Structures are given as C-alpha cells and as structure tokens.
C-alpha cells in the first residue's frame, strides 16, 4: 500500500541536498528512519559524546 506525504518545498530542497546519485527520496527517508530506530537519535557527522 502506498501513501502520499506532502512536504514543503524547503524540506524537499533539504532532502535533495543529501540524496546520493540515483537515490530516491523514499530511499533516503527509509535510511534516516533506520538510523533513528537503531540509535534512538539522528547522528550528526563529526559529532561524538
């Protein structure tokens, strides 16, 4: 089952900045959700506790 999400142009542009070559928005969002589920928080590049 497919669902449609509406996002602002600003958020789409932000997502576009992080897309790898030939990667879809759906694939990027899946990757982000997996990272969140694994660590409980989104990681920032270069950040360590």
C-alpha positions in Angstrom: 0.0 0.0 0.0 1.4 3.4 -1.0 0.8 6.6 0.9 1.4 10.1 -0.2 3.2 12.6 2.1 3.1 16.3 1.5 6.3 18.2 2.4 7.2 21.8 2.0 9.4 22.9 -0.9 12.0 23.9 1.7 12.1 20.3 3.2 12.3 18.8 -0.3 15.3 21.0 -1.1 16.9 20.0 2.1 16.4 16.3 1.2 17.7 16.9 -2.3 21.0 18.1 -0.8 21.5 14.7 0.9 20.5 12.4 -1.9 23.2 10.2 -3.3 23.4 9.6 -7.0 20.4 7.6 -8.3 18.8 7.6 -4.8 15.1 8.3 -4.4 13.5 10.5 -1.7 11.9 7.3 -0.4 15.2 5.5 -0.1 16.7 8.5 1.8 13.8 8.6 4.2 14.0 4.8 4.8 17.7 5.2 5.6 17.0 8.1 8.0 14.3 6.1 9.8 16.5 3.1 10.1 19.3 5.2 11.6 16.8 6.7 14.1 15.4 3.3 15.0 18.9 1.9 15.6 20.3 4.6 17.7 17.3 6.4 19.0 18.5 9.7 17.6 19.9 11.0 14.4 23.6 11.2 14.2 25.4 14.3 13.2 28.6 14.0 11.1 31.6 14.7 13.2 29.7 14.6 16.5 30.7 12.4 19.4 29.7 12.4 23.0 
